[in-house]
């Protein structure tokens, strides 16, 4: 098996070409007189042995903890150089299947309406689809001029929408899933931190619109985890108790169970929580 990388050498996991190679045989059937039946039967003779290779594209994707793959792109707000232009900000880079489609339209209207809320949490939004720039512009104008969804209308999308007709960026980020569609990006969400590291990835299929409250919760929870060195339990929201990092030694486990760590409540040595007031979380997240 030969593996050859051809994209983005600086990044560890990108699209690779994998060649599956193996011997293949060519046969020739020669006539042969069979003395038992006094008739001609066929005999296959191996003529040659070839070495055949079948090339298969393997699409790999950046993972949580990786550096976000860099790219330059044309967007509805001008050219961007990612992630350099976004140094110091959290970013949600998200893809959608196509312009002028209903689920995407409802998503863009919702995200545009919530943009200020994300910006206050130091988080910028960047959209992408494999359509061209003029299609993007026409679609965003139509949304503003004609579309009403829930209580939203006259919605102006002011965050950049990348044109990616060549699928260059979509491929770098593993947004094309051929089982779902080979010409459209799925609904991918990459949450990228101010150092350009990928911190969360969420994928949805074409038919399922995203939950933007959840995306905001993810951004806030990641920032709270960083600021207070804690983890956030199931369905956590600011104001809920947080998880104290698991004891890393028998001594700490014993102290915790003996109630020696102030403010820390333990169900068992590995499951300890503490209070983290909502105002403290919001101060940390919204201080920018
Ligand atoms: C939509 O956004 O409505 C959509 C896009 C692609 C496939 C299915 C639905």
Boltz pocket constraint, residues with backbone or C-beta under 6 A from the ligand:
constraints:
  - pocket:
      binder: B
      contacts: [[A, 97], [A, 98], [A, 101], [A, 102], [A, 103], [A, 104], [A, 105], [A, 184], [A, 206], [A, 207]]
      max_distance: 6.0
